[in-house]
Amino acid sequence: MTDVFSKQINAIASTYSTDTIFILGKGPSADEIPAEVYAGSLVIGLNDAERIYPADITVFHADWVKKALQETGPKSRLYVTSSDFDGGSGAVVRVPHIALGQESSDLMMQRLLSDEVVIEDVLFISALQVARAIARIRGSRQRICMVGFDFRADLGRAQMGGKVYDNADLVTREVKIDTQENYLLNALYMLQNSELDLIHVGSRSYSRLTSSDLIEEFLPASPAASSNWKVEVVAEITTNHFGDRGRLERMVRAAAAAGANYVKVQKRNVESFYSKEQLAAVYKSPFGKTFGDYRRHLELSRDDFQFLDELCKRLHIRWFASVLDEDSYRFIMEFSPPLIKLPSTISEFTDYLSLVGSTHRGGIVLSTGMTDKRYEDWVLKTFANAPKLYLMQANSAYPTPPADCNVGVVRHYHRLSRDDLRIIPAYSSHDPGWFGSTMAVAAGALMVEKHVKLGNTDWAHFDAVALDITTSEFRDYVAKIREAEAIVGSEEKMIAPSEHHKYRRSSEQ
């Protein structure tokens, strides 16, 4: 394994903290697995399986795969191939192809147990070689779930967008697939007690998980699915998608799987929001040498927002955006989101805020960091026509010290909402963990917002307070919010079903 290959693998593996890796084939059972199952784990796709789910790493050899991927546009972050494929924005590592001959099957198994990574005719063996490389980099045993390997040519293929280029006849495919199944049995034996725990997902005699088992494990009944919950949970992505649509998709899928009601992003006109001097200032990031290079790369395009809108509809999660200037406000309104947010950072831009107050007739989430009672009075007058006004207590320090969270302000907003039904008390958490947010729920918050990130990135903004969405951190946060909401219960005093009198009046004895 070359240094370049190791660096590419490590860059991808480091964005996930789970030791589960999915290897995705194209059998129709892949259609049974919701995309959210893959969201927090590294995915290795074979051939054009990235058209089922956008894999992190794709392994392929055949020319027809190049055509298929070029038609739909490459989606993977890394391509391991022996071809001359141009991966677009994805990196390409070229390794030799070793054909499977009559005498070479034992050698293929030897390569599986070595440090070698090549393109095998039995492609999932190459995927397992890549998985072993990841295990060596991570220094821990990896749990490998093979999805979409039905070994039944007569069942057809999983659903994919675009033309099917692999036009081999059924008999040829059956012979090839039967041969591959034998090699899987070989691999299951050879990898016992190795750094890979190999699990076939399906209904074969050697399958350790069914599709239903996998779904139940990764997507237990989401608390947010209950219609009884009143507190809305917002996964605040900010710009932690880094302008990368694949990264954005993973974050949205993971947020939906964790039980969030909304995801939130940001929109600003970089050229007008910052001065020329700010844009030209030296700034260190992967995207260039100036602050302008950095900020421009983080902005989502119109196509990206259209993608986000369609993705959220498919996943049954809603989205809205912080709109930091008039251009962004008019841009975002083209998508008719259910809410828009006006963040603390622009609380002094009163001309712009007044414009929104006089023209917007939808719900507004307004963060009140760095402001006082005078701003509150101004906001209540300026946004008198808003049908919903989420007053969001926030402290703009990252992270916020516990003594500065002032959750009591949420209680104040809750009292205001008694007289003005448009007001919805809310809390934006810049404090570590979940405790402050559950306290806010107890104080009456009906919306809580938490920053999320995709793995650890030492240069990224907001990582000090963001919860890693590739781990259980954000799912645990949502669970704590639901637990707090259940404990708060109703303000109406009544006898609960769990209550009973230990002592009765003597007349009843």
C-alpha positions in Angstrom: 0.0 0.0 0.0 1.5 3.3 -1.1 1.8 6.4 1.1 -0.6 8.2 -1.2 -3.2 5.4 -0.8 -2.7 5.4 2.9 -3.2 9.2 3.2 -6.4 9.0 1.0 -7.8 6.1 3.1 -6.9 7.8 6.3 -8.5 11.1 5.2 -11.8 9.3 4.7 -11.7 7.0 7.6 -10.9 9.8 10.0 -14.3 11.4 9.3 -16.1 8.4 11.0 -15.6 7.2 14.5 -17.6 4.0 14.2 -15.8 0.8 13.4 -18.6 -0.4 11.1 -17.9 -0.5 7.4 -20.5 -1.3 4.8 -19.6 -3.0 1.5 -22.4 -2.3 -0.9 -23.3 -4.6 -3.8 -26.1 -4.4 -6.3 -28.4 -7.2 -5.3 -32.1 -6.2 -4.9 -32.0 -6.6 -1.1 -30.0 -3.3 -1.1 -33.3 -1.6 -1.8 -34.6 -2.9 1.6 -32.1 -0.8 3.5 -33.0 2.8 4.2 -30.1 5.2 3.3 -30.1 6.5 6.9 -28.6 3.2 8.0 -25.4 4.0 6.2 -25.2 7.7 7.3 -22.7 7.3 10.2 -20.4 4.7 8.7 -17.9 4.4 5.9 -19.3 2.8 2.7 -17.3 0.9 0.1 -19.3 0.5 -3.2 -18.6 -2.1 -5.9 -18.7 -1.0 -9.6 -21.5 1.6 -9.9 -23.2 0.9 -6.5 -22.7 4.5 -5.7 -25.8 5.1 -7.7 -27.7 3.3 -4.9 -26.0 5.3 -2.1 -23.1 7.8 -2.5 -20.2 5.5 -1.3 -17.1 6.9 0.3 -14.9 4.6 -1.7 -15.7 2.8 -5.0 -13.8 -0.2 -6.3 -14.1 -1.2 -10.0 -12.3 -2.4 -13.1 -14.7 -2.8 -16.1 -15.0 -0.1 -18.8 -18.8 -0.2 -18.6 -18.6 1.1 -15.0 -16.7 4.2 -16.3 -19.6 4.9 -18.6 -22.2 4.5 -15.9 -20.4 6.8 -13.5 -19.7 9.4 -16.1 -23.4 9.5 -17.0 -24.6 10.3 -13.5 -21.5 12.1 -12.3 -19.0 10.6 -9.9 -20.2 10.7 -6.2 -17.5 8.8 -4.3 -14.6 10.5 -2.4 -12.1 7.9 -3.6 -11.9 5.5 -6.6 -9.7 2.4 -6.4 -9.4 1.2 -9.9 -7.1 -0.2 -12.6 -8.7 1.9 -15.3 -7.9 5.4 -16.6 -11.1 6.8 -14.9 -11.3 10.5 -14.1 -13.0 10.7 -10.7 -14.1 14.3 -11.0 -13.9 15.8 -7.5 -13.1 12.4 -6.1 -9.5 11.2 -5.8 -8.3 8.2 -7.8 -5.8 5.6 -6.7 -4.7 3.3 -9.5 -3.7 -0.3 -8.6 -3.0 -3.3 -10.8 -5.7 -5.7 -12.0 -4.9 -9.4 -11.4 -7.2 -11.7 -13.5 -8.6 -14.8 -11.9 -7.3 -17.9 -13.6 -7.7 -21.6 -13.0 -4.6 -21.8 -10.7 -4.9 -18.4 -9.1 -7.7 -18.7 -6.6 -5.4 -19.6 -3.7 -3.2 -16.7 -4.6 -6.2 -14.3 -4.3 -6.9 -15.6 -0.8 -3.2 -15.1 0.0 -3.5 -11.5 -1.2 -6.5 -11.0 1.0 -4.5 -11.9 4.1 -1.5 -9.7 3.0 -1.1 -6.0 3.0 -1.6 -5.9 -0.8 -4.5 -4.0 -2.5 -5.2 -4.9 -6.1 -8.2 -5.1 -8.3 -9.5 -8.7 -8.2 -12.0 -10.2 -10.6 -14.0 -11.0 -7.5 -14.4 -7.3 -6.5 -15.6 -7.8 -3.0 -12.2 -9.3 -2.2 -10.6 -6.0 -3.3 -13.1 -4.2 -1.0 -12.1 -6.5 1.9 -8.4 -5.6 1.1 -9.3 -1.9 1.4 -11.2 -2.7 4.7 -8.1 -4.4 6.1 -6.1 -1.3 5.2 -8.6 0.8 7.1 -8.3 -1.6 10.1 -4.5 -1.2 10.1 -4.8 2.6 10.0 -7.4 2.7 12.7 -5.6 0.1 14.8 -8.9 -1.6 15.7 -11.1 -4.5 14.5 -13.6 -3.5 11.9 -17.2 -4.8 11.6 -17.9 -5.4 7.9 -21.5 -5.6 6.8 -22.0 -6.8 3.2 -25.3 -5.5 1.8 -26.7 -6.3 -1.6 -25.0 -9.6 -2.1 -27.9 -11.9 -2.8 -26.0 -14.3 -5.1 -29.2 -14.8 -7.2 -28.9 -13.5 -10.8 -32.6 -14.2 -11.4 -33.6 -11.6 -8.8 -32.2 -8.8 -10.9 -30.5 -5.6 -9.6 -31.2 -3.0 -7.0 -32.8 0.2 -8.2 -30.4 2.8 -9.6 -30.6 6.1 -11.4 -29.5 6.0 -15.1 -28.9 3.4 -17.8 -27.8 -0.1 -17.0 -24.5 -0.8 -18.8 -23.7 -4.3 -17.6 -25.6 -6.3 -20.2 -24.3 -9.8 -19.6 -26.8 -12.5 -20.3 -28.5 -14.3 -17.4 -26.5 -17.5 -17.8 -23.2 -15.7 -17.8 -24.2 -13.7 -14.7 -25.4 -16.8 -12.9 -22.1 -18.6 -13.4 -20.2 -15.5 -12.3 -22.4 -15.0 -9.2 -22.2 -18.7 -8.1 -18.4 -18.5 -8.3 -18.4 -15.4 -6.2 -20.5 -16.9 -3.5 -18.0 -19.7 -3.1 -15.3 -17.1 -2.6 -17.4 -15.4 0.0 -17.6 -18.7 1.9 -13.8 -18.9 1.5 -13.4 -15.3 2.9 -15.6 -16.0 5.8 -13.4 -18.9 6.8 -10.1 -17.2 6.1 -11.0 -14.0 8.0 -12.0 -15.7 11.3 -10.2 -14.2 14.2 -8.7 -11.5 11.9 -9.1 -7.7 12.2 -12.3 -8.0 10.1 -15.5 -9.3 11.6 -17.3 -10.2 8.3 -21.1 -10.2 8.4 -23.2 -11.1 5.4 -26.6 -9.4 5.5 -29.4 -11.4 3.8 -31.3 -14.7 3.9 -28.5 -17.2 3.1 -27.7 -20.0 5.5 -24.4 -18.2 6.4 -26.1 -14.7 6.9 -25.6 -13.4 10.4 -28.1 -10.5 9.9 -31.3 -10.1 7.9 -32.1 -6.8 6.4 -34.7 -6.3 9.1 -32.1 -7.0 11.8 -29.8 -4.4 10.3 -32.5 -1.8 10.1 -33.6 -2.4 13.7 -30.0 -2.1 14.9 -29.1 1.1 13.2 -32.6 2.8 13.1 -34.4 1.9 16.3 -37.8 3.6 16.6 -37.0 7.3 16.5 -38.4 9.4 19.4 -39.1 12.2 16.9 -41.5 9.9 15.0 -44.1 10.3 17.7 -46.6 13.0 16.9 -46.9 13.7 20.7 -43.6 15.5 20.9 -43.9 19.3 21.0 -40.3 20.3 21.3 -38.7 20.8 17.8 -35.0 19.7 17.6 -32.8 21.5 15.1 -29.5 20.0 13.8 -27.5 23.2 13.2 -25.1 22.3 10.3 -24.0 25.9 9.8 -21.2 25.6 7.2 -19.8 22.3 8.5 -20.8 20.7 5.2 -17.7 22.7 3.8 -19.5 23.3 0.6 -19.4 19.6 -0.2 -22.7 18.2 -1.3 -21.8 14.6 -0.4 -20.8 15.7 3.1 -24.1 17.7 3.3 -26.1 14.6 2.4 -24.4 12.5 5.0 -25.1 15.1 7.7 -28.8 15.5 6.7 -29.3 11.7 6.6 -27.6 11.3 10.0 -29.7 14.1 11.5 -32.9 12.5 10.2 -31.9 9.1 11.6 -31.2 10.7 15.0 -34.7 12.1 15.2 -34.2 15.8 14.4 -37.1 17.8 13.2 -35.0 20.3 11.2 -31.6 20.8 9.7 -30.3 24.3 9.4 -27.7 25.8 7.1 -26.5 29.4 6.4 -26.6 31.7 3.4 -24.8 34.9 2.9 -23.5 37.0 0.0 -19.8 36.7 0.6 -18.9 39.6 -1.7 -21.1 42.1 0.0 -21.2 40.8 3.6 -17.4 41.2 4.1 -15.2 44.1 3.2 -12.6 43.7 0.4 -9.9 43.9 3.1 -11.5 41.0 5.0 -11.8 38.9 1.9 -8.1 39.6 0.9 -6.8 38.8 4.4 -4.5 35.8 4.8 -6.4 32.8 6.1 -5.3 29.2 6.4 -7.8 26.5 5.2 -7.8 23.7 2.7 -9.6 25.9 0.2 -7.0 28.6 -0.5 -4.8 31.2 1.1 -7.3 34.0 1.9 -10.4 34.5 4.0 -12.3 35.1 0.8 -11.2 31.7 -0.6 -12.4 30.0 2.6 -15.8 31.8 2.8 -16.6 31.4 -0.9 -16.0 27.6 -0.8 -18.4 27.2 2.2 -21.4 28.7 0.4 -24.0 26.4 -1.1 -25.1 27.0 -4.7 -28.6 27.2 -6.0 -28.3 23.6 -7.2 -27.1 22.6 -3.7 -30.1 24.2 -2.1 -32.4 22.4 -4.6 -30.7 19.2 -3.7 -31.1 19.9 0.0 -34.8 20.6 -0.5 -35.5 17.4 -2.4 -33.4 15.3 0.0 -35.3 16.6 3.0 -38.6 15.8 1.4 -37.5 12.3 0.8 -36.3 11.9 4.3 -39.3 13.6 5.9 -37.2 16.2 7.7 -37.5 19.9 7.2 -34.9 22.5 6.7 -34.4 26.3 7.0 -31.5 28.7 6.8 -29.9 31.6 8.6 -30.2 34.5 6.1 -27.6 37.1 6.8 -28.3 39.8 4.2 -31.0 40.9 1.8 -29.6 39.1 -1.3 -29.6 35.8 0.7 -33.1 36.5 2.1 -34.6 36.9 -1.4 -32.6 33.9 -2.7 -33.8 31.6 0.1 -37.4 32.7 -0.2 -37.5 31.1 -3.7 -37.4 27.7 -1.9 -40.3 28.6 0.4 -38.8 27.1 3.6 -41.2 26.8 6.6 -38.9 29.1 8.6 -36.0 31.5 8.2 -33.6 32.4 10.9 -32.1 35.8 11.7 -29.0 35.1 13.8 -27.4 37.0 16.6 -24.5 38.1 14.4 -26.7 40.5 12.5 -28.7 41.9 15.5 -27.2 45.4 14.7 -28.3 45.3 11.0 -31.6 46.9 11.8 -32.3 48.2 8.3 -32.1 44.7 6.9 -34.1 43.2 9.9 -36.8 45.8 9.4 -37.0 44.9 5.7 -37.6 41.3 6.7 -40.1 42.3 9.3 -42.2 44.3 6.8 -42.1 41.8 3.9 -41.9 38.3 5.4 -45.2 36.6 6.3 -43.7 33.2 7.4 -42.3 31.9 10.6 -39.1 33.6 11.9 -36.5 32.2 14.3 -34.6 35.0 15.9 -31.6 34.4 18.1 -31.0 37.0 20.8 -27.3 36.5 21.6 -25.4 39.8 22.3 -28.6 41.7 23.0 -30.7 43.0 25.9 -34.2 44.0 26.8 -34.1 47.0 24.5 -33.5 44.7 21.5 -36.4 42.5 22.7 -38.8 45.4 22.7 -37.6 46.5 19.2 -38.0 42.9 17.9 -41.6 42.6 19.2 -42.6 45.8 17.4 -40.6 45.1 14.2 -41.9 41.5 13.7 -45.5 42.2 14.9 -46.8 40.6 11.6 -44.9 37.3 11.9 -47.4 34.4 12.4 -44.7 32.6 14.4 -41.8 34.3 16.2 -39.3 31.9 17.8 -37.5 33.9 20.5 -34.3 31.9 20.9 -32.2 32.5 24.0 -28.5 32.3 23.0 -25.1 33.3 24.2 -22.6 33.9 21.4 -19.5 32.6 23.2 -18.2 29.2 21.8 -18.3 27.4 24.1 -20.7 29.2 26.5 -19.7 29.0 30.1 -22.5 27.4 32.2 -22.9 30.7 34.2 -23.7 32.6 31.0 -26.3 30.2 29.5 -29.1 32.2 31.3 -31.7 29.5 30.7 -34.0 31.7 32.8 -34.5 33.9 29.8 -36.4 31.0 28.2 -38.8 31.1 31.1 -39.2 34.8 30.4 -40.1 34.1 26.8 -42.4 31.4 28.0 -44.3 34.0 30.1 -44.4 36.3 27.1 -46.0 33.6 25.0 -49.0 33.4 27.4 -50.0 36.9 26.3 -48.8 36.7 22.7 -49.5 33.3 21.1 -47.2 34.0 18.2 -44.2 33.8 20.5 -42.5 30.4 20.8 -39.8 30.2 23.4 -36.6 28.5 22.1 -32.9 27.9 23.0 -29.8 27.8 20.9 -27.2 25.7 22.6 -23.6 26.8 22.4 -22.8 25.1 25.7 -21.2 21.6 25.8 -23.4 18.5 25.8 -27.1 18.2 26.5 -27.7 19.5 30.1 -28.3 23.1 29.3 -30.8 22.2 26.5 -32.8 19.9 28.8 -32.9 22.7 31.4 -34.2 25.0 28.6 -37.0 22.4 27.9 -37.9 22.5 31.5 -38.1 26.3 31.3 -40.5 26.1 28.5 -38.4 25.9 25.3 -40.4 24.5 22.3 -37.4 24.5 20.0 -33.8 23.6 20.8 -30.9 24.0 18.4 -27.5 22.2 18.5 -24.5 22.5 16.3 -23.4 19.3 14.6 -20.3 18.3 12.7 -19.1 15.3 10.6 -16.1 14.0 12.3 -13.2 16.0 13.8 -11.6 18.7 11.7 -9.0 20.8 13.5 -9.4 23.9 11.3 -13.3 23.9 11.2 -15.5 26.6 12.7 -17.8 25.6 15.7 -16.2 22.2 16.3 -15.7 23.2 20.0 -19.4 22.9 20.7 -20.7 20.8 17.8 -21.8 17.2 18.4 -20.2 14.6 16.1 -23.0 13.3 13.9 -21.0 10.2 12.9 -21.2 8.9 16.5 -24.1 8.5 18.9 -23.6 12.0 20.3 -26.4 13.7 18.5 -28.8 10.8 18.7 -28.1 10.8 22.5 -28.8 14.5 22.6 -32.2 14.1 20.9 -33.0 11.2 23.3 -32.2 13.5 26.3 -34.4 16.2 24.9 -37.3 13.7 24.6 -36.7 12.4 28.1 -36.7 16.0 29.5 -40.0 16.7 27.6 -41.6 13.6 29.0 -40.5 14.5 32.6 -41.8 18.1 32.3 -45.2 16.7 31.2 -48.3 18.8 31.6 -48.8 22.0 33.6 -52.3 20.8 34.6 -52.3 19.2 38.0 -54.0 15.8 37.9 -53.8 12.4 39.5 -51.4 10.3 37.4 -52.3 6.6 36.6 -49.1 5.6 38.5 -50.3 7.2 41.8 -52.3 5.4 44.6 -52.9 6.2 48.2 -50.9 4.2 50.7 -53.2 5.1 53.5 -57.0 5.2 53.3 -59.4 7.1 55.6 -60.6 5.0 58.4 -64.2 5.2 57.1 -63.0 3.4 53.9 -61.1 0.7 55.8 
